[in-house]
Amino acid sequence: MTTLFLLLRVYIFLSYLSGPALTVSTSLNQSAQPSPEQNPPAITSRTDIQVDSGFILAFGATSDENGTIYVAVCTPESLLKIYQSEDGGNYWREPLRILLPAQVKSVELLKGYGDSAYLFVFYLTPDAGGDLWLLRIQPDLSNWQNLPLAVGPDTVDQFAVALDPSPNYYLYCLYINQHRSGRNGRFTRSLDYGITWEMEQDFYNTFDPHLSLGANSVLHCIWRFAINSREIHYTQNRYYGAPARWSGLQVLYATGEKCFNPKVAQADTTPPWRAPIWAVWTIARRDTEMLDLVSSFSTDGGNSFSTPVTLGEIFIDEWWPSIFADQGSSYLVYNAGDRFSAGQTSVYYRYARAYAPQAWSSPVSLNDQRANALFNGARPRALPNGALFCYYGQTWANGLYFARALPLTQSKPPTGFTIGNNKALFDVTGRRIYADHSNIKRGVYFIKEKNRLQKLLICQ
């Protein structure tokens, strides 16, 4: 009886170590399958929606005010592919591909507004130690310009970009040279939709920068301190990134543990000076032996932040956070599981609401097959209704996939009910409804038009 009891305790302990939602779909004849480096995976899962089936060096993603999702994919053949989905990620098409002059290390994607709704593809090549370029693509994707942003003998290792949500928007870029000491960051703006850029502003000693536009004209910036890589720093600019308008530097985290990939986002709620700001980053306990996700938030416009708390689970690595704020909520995706060749890697999805910024939902595993665990350029990207991610590969990331956190609304609408093409419909949890608006089941919904919410009660 004692032996049986001990075996039962060992089994329970091992089950706990395995962690939830870290299983991977496998074939019964897995050993007979070809190497992923020889044959990119086809879409064989039940929920993952294939966007691209090839090998991926890097990808970026964004969405516009109408809910259309855009993705820029860079391949080992130096191809840039533009994909878009107009139905929330269920169907994807590739309207444009461009041959670039070199392979791409990282890529970011932004979409403009109004009559100047250009698609902006920022991409970094290894030329001259690191050259940063901007592809400025016409709104109808019919033509483009390839513009040098930070090209020449000076090295660019990392960069971050942002765009403010207004018809006469500015573009913002922060790029850094990790081989230089002191103030290694350079910040610049474009006031004419990417054609010209201002003289660079010297920035802090920065690694892993991230930019995000928040309430009104506030530009948020977060990074890890380059001197020791063991601190997370934050600042903001309250006037569209203008020189001499940056706030004082804040240290959000400084415990002696290594830090990586901080991200920041602010809710679009009112009043804007009370809209929550979320900050998330990865810490490496015992110098990368164990990776954990840490989160902090502010409810006073970034003047102060809460004490950082760990979001992850014990004995499971979490890394590569991506955060997206939309409709009064913050959506977070990240890798969880194992970084090594024989392990398992899941993409987790969570959300927090503006009325309770400290309360993150329980994690939901999105991917059917093992996710990319090695290549930072192909890390997962958050969207309000799900995430984009790649499958695991040892030479390159394999394929690009989209998975929903929640299914599409499939309810039948009241007869004759419509809300109009220029409006968006949301349920009581804040999730956007992408189904045919002519068929909605009974319940309480919210209509958004011109950034104003109106409650609607539907009875059948």
C-alpha positions as CSV (number, residue, x, y, z in Angstrom):
1,M,0.0,0.0,0.0
2,T,2.9,2.4,0.9
3,T,4.5,1.7,-2.5
4,L,1.2,2.4,-4.4
5,F,0.8,5.6,-2.5
6,L,4.3,6.8,-3.4
7,L,3.7,6.0,-7.0
8,L,0.5,7.9,-7.0
9,R,2.2,11.0,-5.5
10,V,5.0,10.8,-8.2
11,Y,2.4,10.6,-11.0
12,I,0.5,13.7,-9.6
13,F,3.8,15.6,-9.3
14,L,4.8,14.8,-12.9
15,S,1.4,15.7,-14.2
16,Y,1.7,19.1,-12.5
17,L,5.2,19.6,-14.1
18,S,3.8,19.0,-17.5
19,G,1.6,22.1,-17.3
20,P,-1.7,22.8,-18.9
21,A,-2.4,23.1,-22.6
22,L,1.2,22.2,-23.8
23,T,0.2,19.2,-25.9
24,V,1.2,19.1,-29.5
25,S,-0.7,17.3,-32.3
26,T,1.4,14.4,-33.7
27,S,1.0,11.8,-36.3
28,L,0.9,8.1,-35.5
29,N,3.7,7.6,-37.9
30,Q,5.7,10.7,-36.9
31,S,9.1,9.0,-37.4
32,A,8.3,8.6,-41.1
33,Q,7.6,12.2,-41.8
34,P,10.1,14.3,-43.7
35,S,12.3,16.9,-42.0
36,P,10.6,20.3,-41.6
37,E,13.6,21.9,-43.2
38,Q,12.8,19.9,-46.4
39,N,9.0,20.1,-46.4
40,P,7.1,23.0,-44.8
41,P,4.0,21.8,-42.9
42,A,0.7,21.8,-44.7
43,I,-2.4,22.8,-42.8
44,T,-3.4,19.6,-41.1
45,S,-4.8,20.9,-37.8
46,R,-8.4,21.5,-36.9
47,T,-8.2,25.1,-35.8
48,D,-5.0,26.7,-37.1
49,I,-5.7,28.7,-40.3
50,Q,-2.8,28.7,-42.7
51,V,-1.7,32.1,-44.0
52,D,1.6,31.0,-45.6
53,S,3.1,27.5,-46.0
54,G,6.7,28.4,-46.7
55,F,9.7,29.1,-44.5
56,I,9.6,32.4,-42.5
57,L,12.5,34.7,-41.5
58,A,10.3,37.4,-40.0
59,F,6.7,38.7,-40.1
60,G,4.8,41.7,-38.9
61,A,1.0,42.3,-38.5
62,T,-1.4,45.2,-38.0
63,S,-5.1,46.0,-38.5
64,D,-7.1,49.0,-39.6
65,E,-10.2,50.8,-38.3
66,N,-12.4,48.5,-40.3
67,G,-11.0,45.3,-38.8
68,T,-9.0,44.2,-41.8
69,I,-5.8,42.4,-40.8
70,Y,-2.6,42.9,-42.7
71,V,0.5,40.7,-42.5
72,A,4.0,41.2,-44.0
73,V,6.0,38.0,-44.4
74,C,9.7,37.9,-45.3
75,T,11.2,34.6,-46.7
76,P,14.7,33.3,-47.1
77,E,14.4,34.0,-50.8
78,S,14.3,37.8,-49.9
79,L,10.6,37.9,-50.8
80,L,8.2,40.2,-49.1
81,K,4.6,38.9,-49.2
82,I,1.6,41.0,-48.1
83,Y,-1.5,39.1,-46.9
84,Q,-4.8,40.5,-45.8
85,S,-8.0,39.2,-44.2
86,E,-11.3,41.1,-44.2
87,D,-13.3,38.6,-42.2
88,G,-11.4,38.5,-38.9
89,G,-8.8,36.0,-40.0
90,N,-10.9,33.2,-41.5
91,Y,-9.9,33.8,-45.1
92,W,-6.6,35.2,-46.3
93,R,-5.4,36.4,-49.7
94,E,-2.0,37.6,-51.0
95,P,-2.5,40.7,-53.1
96,L,1.2,41.7,-53.3
97,R,4.7,40.3,-53.3
98,I,8.0,42.3,-53.7
99,L,11.6,41.0,-54.2
100,L,13.8,42.8,-51.6
101,P,17.5,43.6,-52.1
102,A,18.5,41.3,-49.2
103,Q,17.2,39.0,-46.6
104,V,15.4,40.6,-43.7
105,K,16.3,40.3,-40.0
106,S,13.1,41.9,-38.7
107,V,10.0,43.6,-40.0
108,E,7.2,45.8,-38.6
109,L,3.9,46.8,-40.3
110,L,1.7,49.8,-39.8
111,K,-1.5,51.0,-41.6
112,G,-2.5,54.6,-42.0
113,Y,-5.9,56.2,-41.7
114,G,-8.4,58.1,-43.9
115,D,-7.4,59.2,-47.4
116,S,-3.7,58.6,-46.5
117,A,-4.2,54.9,-45.5
118,Y,-0.8,53.8,-46.8
119,L,0.7,50.5,-45.7
120,F,4.1,51.0,-44.1
121,V,6.6,48.1,-44.1
122,F,9.7,48.8,-42.0
123,Y,12.4,46.2,-42.6
124,L,15.9,45.7,-41.3
125,T,18.6,44.0,-43.5
126,P,22.1,42.9,-42.4
127,D,23.8,45.2,-45.0
128,A,26.5,47.5,-43.5
129,G,25.9,45.9,-40.1
130,G,22.2,46.8,-40.3
131,D,20.2,49.0,-42.7
132,L,16.7,50.1,-41.9
133,W,14.3,50.7,-44.9
134,L,10.7,51.8,-45.4
135,L,8.4,50.4,-48.0
136,R,5.5,53.0,-48.5
137,I,2.7,51.1,-50.3
138,Q,-0.3,52.8,-51.8
139,P,-3.6,52.2,-50.1
140,D,-4.8,50.1,-53.0
141,L,-1.5,48.2,-53.0
142,S,-0.9,49.2,-56.7
143,N,2.4,50.9,-56.2
144,W,5.1,51.5,-53.6
145,Q,8.3,53.4,-52.8
146,N,11.4,51.9,-51.1
147,L,12.8,54.7,-48.9
148,P,16.0,54.7,-46.8
149,L,15.3,55.4,-43.2
150,A,18.6,54.6,-41.4
151,V,21.0,53.4,-44.1
152,G,24.8,53.7,-44.2
153,P,27.9,52.9,-42.1
154,D,26.1,53.3,-38.7
155,T,24.8,49.9,-37.4
156,V,21.2,49.3,-36.7
157,D,20.5,46.2,-34.6
158,Q,16.9,46.8,-33.4
159,F,14.0,49.2,-34.0
160,A,10.5,50.0,-33.0
161,V,7.8,52.0,-34.8
162,A,4.4,53.5,-34.1
163,L,1.7,55.6,-35.7
164,D,-0.9,57.8,-34.0
165,P,-4.6,57.1,-34.7
166,S,-5.7,60.2,-36.5
167,P,-6.3,61.2,-40.1
168,N,-3.3,63.5,-40.1
169,Y,-1.1,61.0,-38.4
170,Y,2.7,61.1,-37.7
171,L,5.0,58.1,-38.0
172,Y,7.5,57.4,-35.2
173,C,10.7,55.3,-35.2
174,L,13.3,54.5,-32.6
175,Y,16.4,52.5,-33.8
176,I,19.4,51.5,-31.8
177,N,23.0,50.4,-32.2
178,Q,23.8,47.7,-29.7
179,H,27.5,48.0,-30.5
180,R,27.7,51.6,-29.2
181,S,28.0,52.6,-25.5
182,G,26.2,55.6,-24.0
183,R,23.1,57.0,-25.7
184,N,22.8,54.3,-28.4
185,G,19.2,55.1,-29.4
186,R,18.0,57.5,-32.2
187,F,14.4,58.7,-32.3
188,T,12.8,60.3,-35.4
189,R,9.4,61.3,-36.8
190,S,7.8,61.7,-40.2
191,L,5.2,64.4,-40.6
192,D,4.5,63.7,-44.3
193,Y,3.5,60.0,-44.2
194,G,7.0,58.6,-44.5
195,I,8.5,60.6,-47.3
196,T,10.9,62.6,-45.1
197,W,12.1,62.2,-41.5
198,E,13.2,64.7,-38.9
199,M,16.7,65.1,-37.6
200,E,17.2,62.3,-35.0
201,Q,16.9,62.9,-31.3
202,D,19.4,61.2,-29.0
203,F,17.8,58.6,-26.9
204,Y,18.6,56.6,-23.8
205,N,20.9,53.6,-23.5
206,T,18.5,51.1,-25.0
207,F,18.0,47.4,-25.9
208,D,14.7,45.8,-27.0
209,P,12.7,49.1,-27.5
210,H,9.0,49.2,-28.0
211,L,6.8,52.2,-29.0
212,S,3.0,52.5,-28.6
213,L,0.6,55.3,-29.1
214,G,-1.9,55.8,-26.3
215,A,-4.5,58.3,-25.2
216,N,-4.6,61.5,-27.3
217,S,-1.1,62.4,-28.3
218,V,0.9,60.4,-25.7
219,L,3.7,58.2,-27.1
220,H,4.8,55.4,-24.8
221,C,8.3,53.9,-24.9
222,I,9.7,50.9,-22.9
223,W,13.0,49.1,-23.1
224,R,15.6,47.1,-21.2
225,F,18.6,49.1,-19.9
226,A,21.5,48.3,-22.1
227,I,24.3,48.7,-19.5
228,N,23.3,45.6,-17.5
229,S,20.1,44.2,-19.2
230,R,18.6,43.8,-15.7
231,E,16.3,46.8,-15.6
232,I,13.1,47.8,-17.4
233,H,12.9,51.5,-18.2
234,Y,9.9,53.6,-19.3
235,T,9.2,57.1,-20.6
236,Q,6.5,58.9,-22.5
237,N,6.1,61.9,-24.7
238,R,2.9,63.9,-24.3
239,Y,3.1,65.8,-27.5
240,Y,3.4,63.6,-30.5
241,G,7.1,62.7,-29.9
242,A,8.2,66.3,-30.1
243,P,11.8,67.2,-28.9
244,A,12.1,68.2,-25.3
245,R,8.7,66.8,-24.5
246,W,9.8,63.5,-23.0
247,S,8.9,62.8,-19.4
248,G,11.4,61.7,-16.8
249,L,12.7,58.2,-17.0
250,Q,11.0,55.6,-14.8
251,V,12.6,52.3,-13.6
252,L,9.7,49.7,-13.6
253,Y,11.9,46.7,-12.6
254,A,15.4,46.4,-11.2
255,T,15.8,43.2,-9.1
256,G,19.1,42.0,-10.6
257,E,17.5,39.4,-12.9
258,K,18.0,39.6,-16.7
259,C,15.1,41.1,-18.6
260,F,14.0,40.8,-22.3
261,N,11.4,42.0,-24.8
262,P,9.3,44.6,-22.8
263,K,6.0,45.7,-24.4
264,V,3.6,48.5,-23.5
265,A,0.0,49.4,-24.6
266,Q,-2.7,51.8,-23.4
267,A,-6.5,51.4,-23.5
268,D,-8.5,53.8,-25.6
269,T,-11.0,54.5,-22.8
270,T,-12.0,57.9,-21.4
271,P,-10.9,60.0,-19.7
272,P,-7.6,59.5,-21.4
273,W,-5.5,60.4,-18.4
274,R,-7.1,57.5,-16.5
275,A,-6.9,55.0,-19.4
276,P,-4.9,52.0,-18.1
277,I,-1.4,51.4,-19.4
278,W,-0.1,47.8,-19.4
279,A,3.6,46.8,-19.4
280,V,4.7,43.2,-19.9
281,W,8.2,41.7,-20.1
282,T,10.2,38.5,-19.7
283,I,12.6,37.9,-16.8
284,A,15.3,35.2,-16.8
285,R,15.6,33.8,-13.4
286,R,19.1,32.4,-12.6
287,D,20.4,33.9,-15.9
288,T,18.0,32.2,-18.5
289,E,17.6,28.9,-16.6
290,M,13.9,29.8,-16.1
291,L,11.9,32.4,-18.1
292,D,8.8,34.1,-16.6
293,L,6.4,36.8,-17.7
294,V,6.0,39.8,-15.5
295,S,3.3,42.5,-15.7
296,S,2.7,46.0,-14.3
297,F,0.0,48.6,-15.0
298,S,-0.7,52.3,-14.5
299,T,-4.0,54.0,-13.9
300,D,-2.7,57.6,-13.6
301,G,-1.4,58.2,-17.1
302,G,2.0,56.6,-16.6
303,N,3.0,58.7,-13.6
304,S,3.3,55.6,-11.5
305,F,3.1,51.8,-12.0
306,S,1.9,48.9,-9.9
307,T,4.3,46.5,-8.3
308,P,5.3,43.9,-11.0
309,V,3.7,40.5,-10.6
310,T,4.5,37.2,-12.3
311,L,1.9,36.0,-14.9
312,G,3.4,32.7,-15.7
313,E,3.2,29.2,-14.2
314,I,5.9,27.5,-12.1
315,F,8.3,25.2,-14.0
316,I,7.1,26.5,-17.4
317,D,9.1,29.0,-19.5
318,E,7.2,32.0,-20.9
319,W,8.7,34.5,-23.3
320,W,8.2,36.7,-26.4
321,P,5.1,38.7,-25.2
322,S,3.0,40.6,-27.7
323,I,0.4,43.1,-26.5
324,F,-2.5,44.8,-28.4
325,A,-4.9,47.3,-26.9
326,D,-8.3,47.7,-28.5
327,Q,-11.9,48.6,-27.4
328,G,-11.0,49.1,-23.8
329,S,-9.1,45.8,-23.4
330,S,-5.5,44.6,-23.6
331,Y,-4.8,41.3,-25.5
332,L,-1.6,39.4,-24.7
333,V,0.0,36.4,-26.4
334,Y,3.3,34.8,-25.7
335,N,5.2,31.6,-25.9
336,A,5.0,29.0,-23.2
337,G,6.7,25.6,-22.8
338,D,10.1,24.5,-23.9
339,R,12.7,26.3,-26.0
340,F,14.7,23.2,-26.9
341,S,14.5,20.8,-29.7
342,A,12.8,17.9,-27.9
343,G,10.3,20.0,-26.1
344,Q,6.8,21.4,-26.7
345,T,5.9,25.1,-27.3
346,S,2.4,26.6,-27.1
347,V,1.1,30.1,-27.9
348,Y,-1.0,31.4,-25.0
349,Y,-3.7,34.0,-25.2
350,R,-4.9,36.2,-22.4
351,Y,-6.8,39.5,-22.0
352,A,-7.4,42.2,-19.3
353,R,-10.2,44.8,-19.2
354,A,-9.8,48.5,-18.6
355,Y,-12.1,48.4,-15.6
356,A,-9.9,45.7,-13.9
357,P,-6.4,46.1,-15.4
358,Q,-4.8,43.9,-12.8
359,A,-7.0,40.9,-13.6
360,W,-5.7,38.8,-16.5
361,S,-7.8,36.0,-17.9
362,S,-6.7,32.4,-17.6
363,P,-4.3,31.4,-20.5
364,V,-5.8,29.7,-23.5
365,S,-3.5,27.6,-25.8
366,L,-4.1,28.5,-29.4
367,N,-1.8,26.4,-31.6
368,D,-2.4,22.8,-32.7
369,Q,1.2,22.0,-33.6
370,R,4.4,23.1,-31.9
371,A,5.1,26.8,-32.2
372,N,8.3,28.5,-33.2
373,A,10.6,28.6,-30.2
374,L,13.9,29.9,-31.8
375,F,13.5,32.8,-34.2
376,N,12.7,36.2,-32.7
377,G,11.7,37.7,-36.1
378,A,8.9,35.1,-36.3
379,R,7.6,35.5,-32.7
380,P,3.8,35.4,-32.2
381,R,1.8,38.6,-32.7
382,A,-1.4,39.5,-30.7
383,L,-4.7,40.5,-32.3
384,P,-8.0,41.2,-30.5
385,N,-9.6,38.0,-31.7
386,G,-6.5,35.7,-31.7
387,A,-2.9,35.5,-32.8
388,L,-0.5,34.9,-35.6
389,F,2.4,32.5,-35.1
390,C,4.8,30.2,-36.9
391,Y,5.4,26.5,-36.4
392,Y,8.7,25.1,-35.0
393,G,11.7,24.7,-37.2
394,Q,15.4,24.4,-36.6
395,T,16.7,26.4,-39.6
396,W,13.8,28.7,-40.1
397,A,10.3,29.1,-38.7
398,N,7.8,26.9,-40.6
399,G,4.7,28.5,-42.1
400,L,2.5,31.2,-40.8
401,Y,-0.8,30.5,-39.0
402,F,-3.7,32.3,-37.5
403,A,-5.8,31.0,-34.6
404,R,-8.8,32.4,-32.9
405,A,-9.1,32.7,-29.2
406,L,-12.9,32.4,-29.6
407,P,-15.1,31.2,-32.4
408,L,-17.0,33.4,-34.8
409,T,-20.5,34.3,-33.8
410,Q,-22.8,31.9,-35.6
411,S,-26.2,33.1,-34.3
412,K,-29.2,33.9,-36.4
413,P,-30.3,37.5,-36.5
414,P,-33.7,39.1,-36.0
415,T,-35.4,39.7,-39.3
416,G,-34.5,43.0,-41.0
417,F,-31.9,44.0,-38.4
418,T,-28.7,45.8,-39.7
419,I,-26.2,48.1,-38.1
420,G,-24.6,49.6,-41.2
421,N,-21.2,49.1,-42.8
422,N,-19.5,52.0,-41.0
423,K,-20.2,50.6,-37.5
424,A,-18.7,47.8,-35.4
425,L,-20.7,45.5,-33.1
426,F,-19.4,44.1,-29.8
427,D,-20.8,41.6,-27.3
428,V,-20.9,42.3,-23.5
429,T,-17.4,40.8,-23.0
430,G,-15.9,43.4,-25.5
431,R,-15.4,40.9,-28.3
432,R,-16.1,42.1,-31.8
433,I,-18.7,40.2,-33.8
434,Y,-17.5,39.4,-37.3
435,A,-20.5,37.4,-38.4
436,D,-23.2,38.6,-40.7
437,H,-24.9,41.4,-38.7
438,S,-28.2,40.5,-40.2
439,N,-28.4,37.5,-38.0
440,I,-27.7,38.2,-34.3
441,K,-29.2,36.3,-31.4
442,R,-30.9,38.0,-28.5
443,G,-28.7,39.8,-25.9
444,V,-27.0,43.0,-25.0
445,Y,-24.6,44.4,-27.6
446,F,-22.6,47.6,-28.1
447,I,-22.3,49.5,-31.3
448,K,-19.2,51.6,-32.0
449,E,-19.3,54.5,-34.5
450,K,-16.8,57.3,-34.6
451,N,-15.2,56.0,-31.3
452,R,-18.5,56.3,-29.4
453,L,-20.2,53.3,-27.8
454,Q,-24.0,52.9,-27.8
455,K,-25.7,50.1,-26.0
456,L,-28.2,48.0,-27.9
457,L,-30.7,45.4,-26.6
458,I,-31.9,42.8,-29.1
459,C,-34.9,40.7,-28.3
460,Q,-36.4,37.9,-30.5
